[in-house]
């Protein structure tokens, strides 16, 4: 048993016999850069009813609550454009194209 303890200790601590300081090498940390985020924008819609816009928003973006969808619709109605969601590029493109397919005007742009 003492032989095993000596072997473990010798692998854990730097050897003093070499005369130099032991350098413990550490693997470089990988830094993951977050993927760019994109804003899905809804533009004012003078054609469709407010109820249709809210219902479509909720259908296309299931994470939106009724209140969130109403807020987006009102923002677009009052200012000309409303922020629907901020997400990665692929879901942003999907949401934008699906909204367009349902007759709503939508664009995406990089989050700044």
C-alpha positions as CSV (number, residue, x, y, z in Angstrom):
1,X,0.0,0.0,0.0
2,X,2.7,2.6,0.8
3,X,4.1,2.0,-2.7
4,X,0.8,3.0,-4.2
5,X,0.6,6.1,-2.1
6,X,4.1,7.1,-3.2
7,X,3.1,6.6,-6.9
8,X,0.0,8.7,-6.5
9,X,1.9,11.5,-4.8
10,X,4.6,11.5,-7.4
11,X,2.1,12.0,-10.1
12,X,0.3,14.8,-8.3
13,X,3.2,17.0,-7.2
14,X,6.0,18.3,-9.3
15,X,9.3,16.5,-8.9
16,X,12.0,18.4,-7.0
17,X,14.7,16.1,-8.4
18,X,14.9,17.9,-11.8
19,X,15.9,21.1,-10.2
20,X,13.4,23.2,-12.2
21,X,9.9,24.3,-11.5
22,X,7.3,22.1,-13.0
23,X,4.8,23.8,-15.3
24,X,1.3,22.4,-15.2
25,X,-0.2,22.8,-18.7
26,X,-3.9,23.7,-18.9
27,X,-5.9,23.0,-22.0
28,X,-7.0,26.2,-23.6
29,X,-10.6,27.1,-22.8
30,X,-13.0,27.1,-25.7
31,X,-14.9,30.3,-25.9
32,X,-18.2,29.9,-27.7
33,X,-19.3,33.0,-29.5
34,X,-23.0,33.4,-29.3
35,X,-24.8,33.2,-32.6
36,X,-26.1,36.5,-33.9
37,X,-29.7,37.3,-33.1
38,X,-32.3,38.7,-35.4
39,X,-35.4,40.8,-34.9
40,X,-38.6,39.7,-36.6
41,X,-40.6,42.8,-37.4
42,X,-44.3,43.2,-38.1
43,X,-45.2,46.2,-40.3
44,X,-48.4,48.1,-40.0
45,X,-51.3,46.3,-41.8
46,X,-54.1,48.5,-43.1
47,X,-55.9,45.6,-44.7
48,X,-56.4,42.8,-42.1
49,X,-58.4,43.2,-38.9
50,X,-56.6,43.6,-35.6
51,X,-58.1,40.3,-34.4
52,X,-56.7,38.5,-37.5
53,X,-53.2,40.0,-36.9
54,X,-53.3,39.0,-33.2
55,X,-54.5,35.5,-34.0
56,X,-52.0,35.0,-36.8
57,X,-49.1,36.2,-34.5
58,X,-50.1,33.6,-31.9
59,X,-50.5,30.9,-34.5
60,X,-47.1,31.6,-36.1
61,X,-45.1,32.3,-32.9
62,X,-46.5,30.0,-30.2
63,X,-44.4,31.6,-27.5
64,X,-46.4,34.8,-27.7
65,X,-49.1,35.2,-25.2
66,X,-52.4,36.9,-26.1
67,X,-51.2,40.1,-24.4
68,X,-47.8,40.0,-26.2
69,X,-49.5,39.5,-29.6
70,X,-51.8,42.4,-28.8
71,X,-48.9,44.6,-27.8
72,X,-47.0,43.8,-31.0
73,X,-50.1,44.5,-33.1
74,X,-50.6,47.8,-31.4
75,X,-47.0,48.8,-31.7
76,X,-47.1,48.2,-35.4
77,X,-50.4,50.0,-35.7
78,X,-49.3,53.1,-33.8
79,X,-45.6,53.4,-34.9
80,X,-45.6,51.5,-38.2
81,X,-43.5,48.6,-37.0
82,X,-43.7,46.1,-34.1
83,X,-41.1,43.8,-32.7
84,X,-42.4,40.3,-32.8
85,X,-39.4,38.3,-31.4
86,X,-35.6,38.2,-31.3
87,X,-34.1,34.8,-32.1
88,X,-31.5,33.0,-34.2
89,X,-31.6,33.4,-38.0
90,X,-33.4,30.2,-38.9
91,X,-36.4,30.6,-36.7
92,X,-36.5,34.3,-37.6
93,X,-36.6,33.5,-41.3
94,X,-39.3,30.9,-40.7
95,X,-41.5,33.3,-38.7
96,X,-41.1,36.1,-41.2
97,X,-41.9,33.9,-44.2
98,X,-44.9,32.3,-42.4
99,X,-46.3,35.7,-41.5
100,X,-45.9,36.8,-45.1
101,X,-47.6,33.7,-46.3
102,X,-50.6,34.6,-44.1
103,X,-50.9,38.1,-45.7
104,X,-48.9,40.1,-43.1
105,X,-45.9,42.3,-43.9
106,X,-42.8,41.2,-42.0
107,X,-39.1,41.6,-42.2
108,X,-36.0,40.6,-40.2
109,X,-32.9,42.5,-39.3
110,X,-29.9,41.9,-37.1
111,X,-30.2,42.8,-33.5
112,X,-27.9,45.7,-32.7
